[in-house]
Amino acid sequence: MPPERQLTRGPIGRQLAELAAPLILGNILQQLYNTIDAVIVGRFVGQAAFGAVGIAGSVMNLFLFLLTGVCTGVGILLSQLYGAGDRRGFRRTFFLAAVSGAALAAALTALSLAALEPLLAALRTPAAMSGYAGEYLRIIFLGFPAAFAYQLGAAVLRSAGDTRAALGFLVLSMGANLAMDLAFVAGLPMGVSGAALATVIAQALAAGLCLCYLRWRFPALMFGRADMALDVPLLGRAARLSCATALHMCSLYIGKLLVQGTVNSLGEEAAVAYTAATRVEDFANSFGDSGAASMSVFIGQNTGARDGGRVRAGFFTGERLLCALGLFMAAAMLLGAEPCLRLVLPAGSGGSLGPAMGYFRLVACFYLFNFLGSGLAGYFQGRGRPHIPVLGAAGHISLRVVLSALLAPRMGLPAVALATGLGWVGVVAFWWALVRRDLRRAGAETQVTSARRTPSEECPRGCGR
């Protein structure tokens, strides 16, 4: 049997955990792309190149998370169509997303190349790092189509409940990335260009493997000639969801870019410290992001099946799991700050360790709110209401940027951590007030659907008769 998973029946806690585990590992591996580049470049090229790759990672993620957000929005619609049993709509949505997304990836490549120099200048990138950052990003931008192909394939797999296959492809591509980093940077040497080239080739490998697997194991979900048509209603639904999720994810990185500009104004040592701290923090964030993605898939399938009871139960079960993960990650970050940072920081950057630890330990105190907020965002996305996470993220980012700019000259990097944590507290309070009302709406949907069902619909398989 193909590894599709119907999430509209069965044990909820187990299903959420089985969905989340591969996503956690996959998100960690995704973070490793830029982190491996930064560490190897720092070891073999120097401290300035290390900081430059960190700055480049913030710029790169702004564009990559636009593509990821588009695929996330498509995945929401696909999971709802899958839960409703609409395979024809599923395949047609897949086709429309592939064509429009490929055009978007090409346009982003051209736009990002044109905007590169002004963007680095706006970020007040130190002169010693600017050349390295531009050299790295020009190659990364050319790899956007491969990055989109992988993200779309992974979104299709997630919508059908298969979160394991994409993980396997990432493992293979990460191994290839590491091997090519060592060959291109330490061996040839090609410097930061070699690190960027290794990343692009590894992403293309992951995309090719993912799409081949889809065609082999999920032929019923792959679009064919009959599905290649312009379906305006489906395209409109996909576009609305994708725009909202892309705006949500991009707003987080726009905020991070603005904060990066504040950090860069503190000097090269602070930029290196922030690069190291956020590289480690991104691994911790992977757990919350994965919990949100698994909740979104679960909520999406059960929203499509109009089962409000499982929507409600899935939400509370998911939030309890994320609460436990948030507390665990906060403790791990507080206890393991120094060894983790020493592992990431390049040789000769001991002066950056203290500021990095100050940031790291303060932001960990707010991790419970970070993880709870991730689950709330996943809930609203699965319900087909991604505009709510956008509103919350806008408030969070605004507070984070303003407080960082005001407090950083006096407090240094801990000001950024404090601003980030207070933003998480505020957005959780805002989303929690809205989710209670939506859960009541989900319960009303269940009552209406149950009242309209016929006896044959209640027992589609004959109930053992």
C-alpha positions in Angstrom: 0.0 0.0 0.0 1.2 3.5 -0.6 2.3 5.3 2.6 -0.6 7.7 2.6 -2.1 8.4 6.1 -5.7 9.2 6.7 -5.7 11.4 9.8 -9.5 11.7 10.2 -9.6 8.6 12.4 -7.3 6.9 14.9 -5.3 7.9 18.0 -4.7 11.6 17.9 -1.6 11.9 20.1 0.2 9.1 18.3 -0.6 10.6 14.9 0.7 14.0 15.8 3.9 12.6 17.3 4.5 10.4 14.2 3.9 13.4 11.9 6.1 15.7 14.0 9.2 13.4 14.5 10.3 13.3 10.9 9.5 17.0 10.5 11.7 17.9 13.5 14.6 16.0 12.0 14.0 17.5 8.6 13.9 21.1 9.9 17.1 20.5 11.8 18.7 19.3 8.6 17.4 22.3 6.8 19.1 24.5 9.3 22.3 22.6 8.9 22.6 23.8 5.3 23.6 27.3 6.3 25.2 26.3 9.6 27.6 23.8 7.9 28.5 26.4 5.4 29.2 29.0 8.2 31.2 26.6 10.3 33.4 25.2 7.5 34.0 28.7 6.0 34.9 30.0 9.5 37.4 27.2 10.0 39.1 27.4 6.6 38.5 31.0 5.4 38.3 33.1 8.5 36.1 35.0 11.1 35.0 37.7 8.7 33.7 35.0 6.2 31.9 33.3 9.1 30.0 36.4 10.0 29.3 37.1 6.3 27.7 33.7 5.8 25.6 34.4 8.9 24.4 37.7 7.5 23.9 36.0 4.1 21.7 33.4 5.8 19.3 36.1 7.0 19.0 37.6 3.5 18.7 34.1 1.9 16.0 33.0 4.3 13.9 36.1 3.5 13.5 34.8 -0.1 13.6 31.1 0.7 10.8 31.5 3.3 8.7 33.3 0.7 8.9 30.1 -1.4 8.4 27.9 1.7 5.4 30.0 2.7 3.8 29.6 -0.8 4.3 25.8 -0.5 2.9 25.8 3.0 -0.3 27.5 1.8 -0.6 25.0 -1.1 -0.1 22.3 1.5 -3.0 23.6 3.6 -5.4 23.3 0.6 -4.0 19.9 -0.4 -4.5 18.5 3.1 -8.1 19.7 3.2 -8.8 18.3 -0.3 -7.1 15.0 0.8 -9.3 14.9 4.0 -12.4 15.5 1.9 -11.4 12.7 -0.6 -11.2 15.0 -3.6 -8.3 13.5 -5.5 -9.1 15.3 -8.7 -9.0 18.7 -7.0 -5.8 17.6 -5.3 -4.0 16.8 -8.6 -5.2 19.9 -10.3 -4.0 22.1 -7.3 -0.7 20.4 -7.5 -0.3 21.2 -11.2 -1.4 24.9 -10.7 1.1 25.2 -7.8 3.9 23.7 -9.8 3.5 26.0 -12.8 2.9 29.3 -10.9 5.5 28.5 -8.3 8.2 27.8 -10.9 7.5 31.2 -12.4 7.7 32.8 -9.0 11.1 31.1 -8.3 12.5 32.5 -11.5 11.2 36.0 -10.8 12.6 35.9 -7.3 16.0 34.9 -8.6 16.1 37.9 -10.9 14.7 40.3 -8.2 17.1 39.1 -5.5 20.2 39.5 -7.8 19.1 43.0 -8.6 18.5 44.0 -5.0 21.6 42.3 -3.5 23.9 45.3 -3.2 21.3 47.8 -1.9 20.1 45.2 0.6 23.6 44.5 2.0 24.1 48.3 2.3 20.8 48.7 4.1 21.8 46.1 6.6 24.9 48.1 7.4 27.0 45.0 6.7 30.6 45.6 7.9 33.0 46.2 5.0 35.1 43.2 5.8 32.1 40.9 5.4 30.2 42.6 2.5 32.3 41.0 -0.3 32.0 37.5 1.1 28.2 37.9 1.7 27.6 39.0 -1.9 29.8 36.2 -3.3 27.9 33.6 -1.4 24.4 35.0 -2.1 24.7 35.3 -5.9 25.1 31.5 -6.2 22.4 30.8 -3.6 19.9 32.9 -5.5 20.5 30.9 -8.7 19.4 27.8 -6.8 15.9 29.1 -5.9 14.1 26.9 -8.5 15.6 23.7 -7.0 14.6 24.9 -3.5 11.0 25.5 -4.6 10.8 22.1 -6.2 11.8 20.3 -3.0 9.5 22.4 -0.8 6.5 21.7 -3.1 7.2 18.0 -3.2 7.6 17.9 0.6 4.3 19.8 1.0 2.5 17.2 -1.2 3.9 14.4 0.9 2.9 16.1 4.2 -0.6 16.7 3.0 -1.0 12.9 2.5 0.4 12.2 5.9 3.9 11.1 4.8 6.5 13.1 6.6 9.2 10.4 6.5 10.2 10.3 2.8 11.3 13.9 2.6 13.4 13.4 5.7 15.3 10.6 4.0 16.0 12.8 1.0 17.3 15.5 3.2 19.7 13.1 5.0 21.2 12.2 1.6 21.4 15.8 0.4 23.0 16.8 3.8 25.7 14.2 3.4 26.3 15.4 -0.1 26.4 19.0 1.1 29.0 18.2 3.8 31.2 16.2 1.4 31.1 19.0 -1.2 31.8 21.7 1.4 34.9 19.9 2.5 35.9 19.3 -1.1 35.2 22.8 -2.4 36.2 24.9 0.6 39.0 22.9 2.3 40.2 21.1 -0.7 40.2 23.2 -3.9 39.9 25.9 -2.2 36.9 27.9 -3.6 36.1 29.9 -0.4 32.5 31.0 0.2 31.6 30.4 -3.4 32.4 26.7 -2.9 30.1 26.5 0.2 27.2 28.2 -1.7 27.7 25.9 -4.7 27.6 22.8 -2.5 24.3 24.0 -0.9 22.7 24.5 -4.3 23.7 21.1 -5.7 22.6 19.4 -2.5 19.2 21.1 -2.7 18.8 20.0 -6.4 19.5 16.5 -5.4 16.9 16.5 -2.7 14.3 18.0 -5.1 15.0 15.3 -7.8 14.7 12.5 -5.3 11.5 13.9 -3.8 9.7 14.2 -7.1 10.9 10.8 -8.4 9.5 9.2 -5.2 6.2 11.0 -5.6 5.8 9.6 -9.1 6.8 6.1 -7.9 4.8 5.7 -4.7 1.9 8.2 -5.2 0.8 7.9 -8.8 -2.8 8.7 -7.8 -1.7 12.1 -6.4 0.5 13.0 -9.4 -1.1 15.3 -12.0 -1.4 14.1 -15.6 -2.5 15.6 -18.9 -6.2 15.6 -17.8 -5.3 17.7 -14.8 -3.4 20.4 -16.7 -6.1 23.0 -16.9 -6.7 26.5 -15.5 -9.1 26.0 -12.6 -9.7 29.6 -11.5 -11.6 28.8 -8.2 -8.9 26.4 -7.1 -6.1 28.8 -8.2 -7.8 31.6 -6.3 -8.1 29.5 -3.1 -4.4 28.4 -3.4 -3.3 31.9 -4.0 -5.1 33.3 -1.0 -3.7 30.7 1.3 -0.2 30.9 -0.2 -0.1 34.7 0.0 -1.1 34.7 3.6 1.4 32.0 4.7 4.2 33.5 2.6 3.5 36.9 4.2 3.6 35.3 7.6 6.9 33.6 7.1 8.5 36.5 5.3 7.4 39.0 8.0 9.4 37.0 10.5 12.5 37.3 8.4 11.9 40.9 7.5 11.9 41.5 11.2 15.1 39.5 11.6 16.8 41.5 8.8 15.9 44.7 10.6 17.2 43.4 13.8 20.3 42.2 12.0 20.9 45.8 10.9 20.7 46.9 14.6 23.2 44.1 15.6 25.6 45.0 12.7 25.7 48.6 14.0 27.3 47.2 17.3 30.3 46.0 15.4 31.9 42.9 13.9 32.2 41.1 17.3 28.5 41.5 17.9 27.6 40.3 14.4 29.7 37.2 14.9 28.1 36.5 18.3 24.6 37.0 16.9 25.4 34.7 14.0 26.6 31.9 16.4 23.7 32.4 18.8 21.0 32.3 16.1 22.6 29.3 14.4 22.1 27.3 17.6 18.7 28.9 18.3 17.4 27.9 14.9 17.9 24.2 15.9 15.7 24.7 18.9 13.1 26.6 16.9 13.0 23.5 14.5 11.0 21.6 17.2 8.3 24.3 17.5 8.1 24.8 13.7 7.7 21.0 13.2 5.0 20.8 15.8 3.1 23.6 14.0 3.5 21.9 10.6 2.2 18.6 12.0 -0.8 20.3 13.7 -1.5 22.2 10.4 -1.7 18.9 8.4 -3.8 17.2 11.1 -6.2 20.1 11.5 -6.4 20.5 7.7 -7.4 16.9 7.0 -10.1 17.0 9.7 -11.3 20.4 8.6 -11.8 19.0 5.1 -13.6 16.0 6.7 -15.7 18.4 8.7 -14.9 16.7 12.0 -14.9 19.5 14.5 -14.5 17.1 17.5 -11.1 15.9 16.2 -10.1 19.4 15.3 -10.6 20.5 18.9 -9.0 17.4 20.4 -6.0 17.7 18.0 -5.4 21.3 19.0 -5.3 20.6 22.7 -3.3 17.5 22.3 -0.8 19.3 20.1 -0.5 22.3 22.5 0.3 19.9 25.4 3.0 18.2 23.4 4.5 21.6 22.3 4.3 22.9 25.9 6.4 19.9 27.0 8.9 20.4 24.1 9.2 24.1 24.9 10.1 23.6 28.5 12.6 20.9 27.6 14.3 23.0 25.0 14.5 26.0 27.4 16.3 23.8 29.9 18.6 22.4 27.3 19.5 25.8 26.0 20.2 27.2 29.5 22.4 24.2 30.4 24.1 23.7 27.1 24.7 27.3 26.0 28.5 27.5 26.3 29.5 24.1 24.7 27.0 24.7 21.8 28.3 28.1 21.1 32.0 27.0 21.3 31.2 24.4 18.7 29.8 27.0 16.2 32.1 30.0 16.8 35.2 30.1 14.6 38.7 30.0 16.2 40.0 33.3 17.5 36.5 34.7 18.3 36.6 34.3 22.1 35.4 37.9 22.5 32.1 37.0 20.9 31.3 34.2 23.4 30.1 36.4 26.3 27.6 38.4 24.2 26.3 35.3 22.5 25.7 33.6 25.9 23.9 36.6 27.2 21.5 36.5 24.3 21.1 32.8 24.3 20.3 32.4 28.0 17.8 35.3 28.1 15.8 34.2 25.0 15.6 30.6 26.4 13.5 31.9 29.3 10.7 32.7 26.8 10.7 29.4 24.9 7.4 28.2 26.3 5.6 31.1 24.6 7.5 30.5 21.4 6.4 26.9 21.2 2.8 27.6 22.2 2.6 30.3 19.6 3.9 27.9 16.9 1.0 25.5 17.7 -1.5 28.3 17.5 -0.2 29.4 14.1 -0.4 25.8 12.9 -4.0 25.6 14.1 -5.2 28.6 12.2 -3.3 27.6 9.1 -4.9 24.1 9.1 -8.3 25.8 9.5 -7.7 27.8 6.3 -7.3 31.1 8.2 -3.6 31.9 7.7 -4.3 35.7 7.8 -4.6 35.4 11.6 -0.9 34.3 12.0 0.0 37.2 9.7 -1.6 39.7 12.1 0.1 38.2 15.1 3.5 38.1 13.4 3.2 41.7 12.4 2.7 42.8 16.0 5.5 40.5 17.2 7.9 41.8 14.6 7.1 45.5 15.2 7.7 45.1 18.9 10.9 43.2 18.4 12.4 45.6 16.0 11.5 48.8 18.0 12.6 47.4 21.3 15.9 46.1 19.8 16.7 49.4 18.3 15.9 51.3 21.5 17.7 49.0 24.0 20.6 47.5 22.0 22.9 50.5 22.4 22.7 50.2 26.2 22.2 46.4 26.7 23.9 44.9 23.7 22.6 41.5 22.4 20.5 40.7 25.4 18.2 43.6 24.3 17.4 41.6 21.2 16.6 38.5 23.3 14.3 40.5 25.6 12.5 42.1 22.7 12.0 38.7 21.0 10.6 37.1 24.2 8.1 39.9 24.9 6.9 39.7 21.3 6.2 36.0 21.8 4.2 36.7 25.0 2.1 39.3 23.2 1.3 37.2 20.2 0.3 34.1 22.2 -2.2 36.2 24.2 -3.7 37.6 21.0 -4.0 34.3 19.2 -5.4 32.5 22.3 -8.4 34.9 22.5 -9.2 34.1 18.8 -8.7 30.3 18.9 -11.4 29.9 21.6 -14.0 31.4 19.3 -12.9 29.3 16.4 -13.1 26.1 18.4 -16.7 26.9 19.1 -17.3 27.3 15.4 -15.6 23.9 14.7 -18.0 22.3 17.2 -21.0 23.9 15.4 -19.7 22.5 12.1 -19.7 19.0 13.6 -23.3 19.3 14.8 -24.6 20.5 11.5 -22.7 17.8 9.5 -23.9 15.1 11.9 -27.5 16.2 11.6 -27.3 16.0 7.7 -25.8 12.5 7.6 -27.9 9.6 6.4 -27.5 6.2 8.1 -25.4 5.0 5.1 -23.0 7.9 5.6 -22.7 7.2 9.3 -21.7 3.6 8.4 -19.9 3.8 5.0 -18.5 0.3 5.4 -21.6 -1.3 6.8 -20.4 -1.2 10.5 -19.6 -4.9 10.4 -23.0 -6.0 9.0 
